[in-house]
Amino acid sequence: MRSVTCTLLLGTCILVLGPAARGVLSQCPNLCHCHGDLQHVICDSEGLKKIPQVSEATRLLNLQRNNLGGIPSGAFSESKGLVSLHMQHCQLREIESQAFKGLKKLVYLYLSNNKISSIKSGAFEDLTELTYLYLDGNQISELSKGIFSPMINLFVLQLNDNRLRELRPGTFAGTKDLRWLHMSGNELTTLHPGSLDDVENLAILHLDRNKLSSYPSAAMSKLRVVEELMLGTNPMRAIPDNAFQSFGRYMEKLHLDNMGLEKFSGGAFNGVTAVRVLHLHNNKLKSLPGAMQLGTITNMTLFNNPWNCSCQLLPLRKWIDSHQNQTDVLCASPPEQKGKQVRENTAIKRCKSKVKKSKPGRRN
């Protein structure tokens, strides 16, 4: 209701707007704490069961640790100035279509550690400026085609520790600038061909702690600039030829630990020229490919593998000799070498490096 006060001042009636006229959005929401003239609104752990409306002047809204249940359509229609929205630990179960409509300035969206199992089509409409999206620690089992397509500026996507079982083509349509994709700790068994084609500029890809039984060559073939790939703790027995070739000259960190990995194909590391960190521990490896380049590697974990201490292991032995911290690499065969340190194995030391001979008539 509008409150009116008339004061006789040179015959003029002056209109004074009371609190009701200024509206609730000019005030700090109930139970919340506000700073910087409503620019930061903090409602952490206040027992809220409904999303409060905040001023268009608000840039950061912290709703962590409340019992909100879901995000309905248009929940932030009056909060168009938001840049950062925090909704971790809010008991969220679903996100309705157009839940974030109007948030065209939002850059950071934190939805971690909820119970989200359903994200309706169009849920992320209007999030054209969103750069960081955190959905880790939820119960998401399926991502619909184009669900992230409004996010043309998305840079980091966190999907760790959900229940994803497969990735289909079109899932990441529109997110061509995505650089960090984290999908550790899901139930992925299949990455369909084409499922990563829309994010060919990925630099960081985490797929560890899933259920991939074979290397997804077709899905990975369009990736061009991956610098860090984590595949550890997947039940993958072999790495095929050319597995990393499309991005091999950029890859610096490769995690292949805790997989039950038994072998690499001879050309598994074709094109790989820049790896500095390689984790191979807790596997069933007996040897490494002869053509594998070890010269760039500064940190390699090798323990808990049944290494066969034959001449095939000579390049690895030379690498171990040049890295004094590698003291836990043990031979498992032949029987007379079992349990001995690879570094101390005199039989390997007597092996000679193979030297390629030029064919008659060919100039060197």
Residue pairs with C-beta under 8 A, 6 or more apart in sequence:
1 20
1 21
2 17
2 18
2 20
2 21
3 16
3 17
3 18
3 20
3 21
4 15
4 16
5 14
5 15
5 16
6 13
6 14
7 13
7 14
19 27
24 53
25 53
25 54
25 55
25 56
25 78
26 38
26 55
28 34
28 38
28 41
29 41
29 43
29 52
29 53
29 54
30 52
31 43
31 46
31 47
31 48
32 41
32 42
32 43
32 46
32 52
33 41
33 42
33 43
34 40
34 41
34 42
35 42
37 57
38 54
38 55
38 57
38 58
39 57
39 58
39 59
39 60
40 58
40 59
40 60
40 62
41 52
41 54
41 58
41 60
41 61
41 62
42 62
43 52
43 61
43 62
43 63
43 66
44 62
44 63
44 64
44 65
45 64
45 65
45 66
46 66
47 66
47 67
48 63
48 66
48 67
48 68
49 66
49 67
49 68
49 69
50 68
51 63
51 68
51 71
51 72
51 75
51 76
52 63
53 78
53 79
54 61
54 78
54 79
54 82
55 78
55 79
55 81
56 78
56 79
56 80
56 81
57 81
58 79
58 81
58 82
59 81
59 82
59 83
59 84
60 82
60 83
60 84
60 85
60 86
61 79
61 82
61 84
61 85
61 86
62 86
63 85
63 86
63 87
63 90
64 86
64 87
64 88
64 89
64 90
65 88
65 89
65 90
66 90
66 91
67 90
67 91
68 87
68 90
68 91
68 92
69 91
69 92
69 93
70 92
70 93
70 94
70 95
70 96
71 87
71 92
71 94
71 95
71 96
71 99
71 100
71 123
72 96
72 99
73 96
73 97
73 98
73 99
73 101
74 98
74 99
74 101
74 102
75 99
75 100
76 82
76 85
76 99
76 100
76 101
76 102
76 103
77 101
77 102
79 102
79 103
80 102
80 103
80 104
80 105
81 105
82 103
82 105
82 106
83 105
83 106
83 107
83 108
84 106
84 107
84 108
85 103
85 106
85 108
85 109
85 110
86 108
86 110
87 109
87 110
87 111
87 114
88 110
88 111
88 112
88 113
88 114
88 134
89 112
89 113
89 114
90 114
91 114
91 115
92 111
92 114
92 115
92 116
93 114
93 115
93 116
93 117
93 118
94 116
94 117
94 118
94 119
94 120
95 111
95 116
95 118
95 119
95 120
95 123
96 120
96 123
97 120
97 121
97 122
97 123
97 125
98 122
98 123
98 125
98 126
99 120
99 123
99 124
100 106
100 109
100 123
100 124
100 125
100 126
100 127
101 125
101 126
102 126
103 126
103 127
104 126
104 127
104 128
104 129
105 129
106 127
106 129
106 130
107 129
107 130
107 131
107 132
108 130
108 131
108 132
109 127
109 130
109 132
109 133
109 134
110 134
111 133
111 134
111 135
111 138
112 134
112 135
112 136
112 137
112 138
112 158
113 136
113 137
113 138
114 137
114 138
115 138
115 139
116 135
116 138
116 139
116 140
117 138
117 139
117 140
117 141
119 140
119 143
119 144
119 147
121 144
121 147
123 147
124 130
124 147
124 148
124 150
124 151
125 150
126 150
127 150
127 151
128 150
128 151
128 152
128 153
129 153
130 150
130 151
130 153
130 154
131 153
131 154
131 155
131 156
132 155
132 156
133 148
133 151
133 154
133 156
133 157
133 158
134 158
135 157
135 158
135 159
135 162
136 158
136 159
136 160
136 161
136 162
136 182
137 160
137 161
137 162
138 161
138 162
139 162
139 163
140 159
140 162
140 163
140 164
141 162
141 163
141 164
141 165
141 187
142 164
142 165
143 164
143 167
143 171
144 171
145 168
145 169
145 170
145 171
145 173
146 170
146 171
146 173
146 174
147 171
148 154
148 157
148 171
148 172
148 173
148 174
148 175
149 173
149 174
149 175
150 174
151 174
151 175
152 174
152 175
152 176
152 177
153 177
154 175
154 177
154 178
155 177
155 178
155 179
155 180
156 178
156 179
156 180
156 182
157 175
157 178
157 180
157 181
157 182
158 182
159 181
159 182
159 183
159 186
160 182
160 183
160 184
160 185
160 186
160 206
161 184
161 185
161 186
162 185
162 186
163 186
163 187
164 183
164 186
164 187
164 188
165 186
165 187
165 188
165 189
165 190
166 188
166 189
166 190
166 191
166 192
167 188
167 190
167 191
167 192
167 195
167 196
167 219
168 192
168 195
169 192
169 193
169 194
169 195
169 197
170 198
171 195
171 198
172 178
172 181
172 195
172 196
172 198
172 199
173 198
174 198
175 198
175 199
176 198
176 199
176 200
176 201
177 201
178 199
178 201
178 202
179 201
179 202
179 203
179 204
180 202
180 203
180 204
181 199
181 202
181 204
181 205
181 206
182 204
182 206
183 206
183 207
183 210
184 206
184 207
184 208
184 209
184 210
184 230
185 208
185 209
185 210
186 209
186 210
187 210
187 211
188 207
188 210
188 211
188 212
189 210
189 211
189 212
189 213
190 212
190 216
191 207
191 212
191 216
191 219
191 220
192 218
192 219
193 218
193 219
194 218
194 219
195 219
196 202
196 219
196 220
196 222
196 223
197 222
199 223
200 222
200 223
200 224
201 224
201 225
202 223
202 225
202 226
203 225
203 226
203 227
203 228
203 250
204 226
204 227
204 228
205 223
205 226
205 228
205 229
205 230
206 228
206 230
207 229
207 230
207 231
207 234
208 230
208 231
208 232
208 233
208 234
208 255
209 232
209 233
209 234
210 233
210 234
211 234
211 235
212 231
212 234
212 235
212 236
213 234
213 235
213 236
213 237
214 236
214 238
215 231
215 236
215 238
215 239
215 240
215 243
217 240
217 242
217 243
220 243
220 244
220 246
221 246
222 246
223 246
223 247
224 246
224 247
224 250
225 247
225 250
226 244
226 247
226 250
226 251
227 250
227 251
227 252
227 253
228 251
228 252
228 253
228 254
229 244
229 251
229 253
229 254
229 255
230 255
231 254
231 255
231 256
231 259
232 255
232 256
232 257
232 258
232 259
232 279
233 257
233 258
233 259
234 259
235 259
235 260
236 259
236 260
236 261
237 259
237 260
237 261
237 262
237 263
238 261
238 262
238 263
238 264
238 265
239 256
239 261
239 263
239 264
239 265
239 268
240 265
240 268
241 265
241 266
241 267
241 268
241 270
242 267
242 268
242 270
242 271
243 265
243 268
243 269
244 251
244 254
244 268
244 269
244 270
244 271
244 272
245 270
245 271
245 272
246 271
248 269
248 270
248 271
248 272
248 273
248 274
249 271
249 272
249 273
249 274
250 274
251 272
251 274
251 275
252 274
252 275
252 276
252 277
253 275
253 276
253 277
253 278
254 275
254 277
254 278
254 279
255 279
256 278
256 279
256 280
256 283
257 279
257 280
257 281
257 282
257 283
257 301
258 281
258 282
258 283
259 282
259 283
260 283
260 284
261 280
261 283
261 284
261 285
262 283
262 284
262 285
262 286
263 285
263 286
264 285
264 288
264 289
264 292
265 289
266 289
266 290
266 291
267 289
267 291
268 289
268 292
269 289
269 291
269 292
269 293
270 291
272 292
272 293
273 293
273 296
274 296
275 296
275 297
276 296
276 297
276 298
276 299
277 297
277 298
277 299
277 300
278 297
278 299
278 300
278 301
279 300
279 301
280 300
280 301
280 302
280 305
281 301
281 302
281 303
281 304
281 305
282 303
282 304
282 305
283 304
283 305
284 305
284 306
285 305
285 306
285 307
286 305
286 306
286 307
286 308
286 332
286 333
287 307
287 308
287 310
287 312
287 313
287 316
288 313
288 315
288 316
290 312
290 315
292 315
294 300
294 315
294 316
294 318
294 319
297 319
298 323
300 319
300 323
300 326
302 316
302 320
302 326
302 328
302 329
303 328
303 329
303 330
305 329
305 332
306 332
306 333
307 313
307 316
307 329
307 330
307 331
307 332
307 333
307 342
308 331
308 332
308 333
308 334
309 331
309 333
309 334
309 337
309 340
309 342
309 345
309 347
309 348
310 334
310 347
310 348
311 348
311 351
311 352
313 342
313 348
314 348
314 351
314 353
315 353
316 342
317 342
317 343
317 345
317 348
317 349
319 326
320 326
320 329
320 342
320 343
321 343
326 343
327 341
327 343
329 341
329 342
329 343
330 339
330 340
330 341
330 342
331 337
331 338
331 339
331 340
331 341
331 342
331 345
332 338
337 345
337 347
342 348
358 364
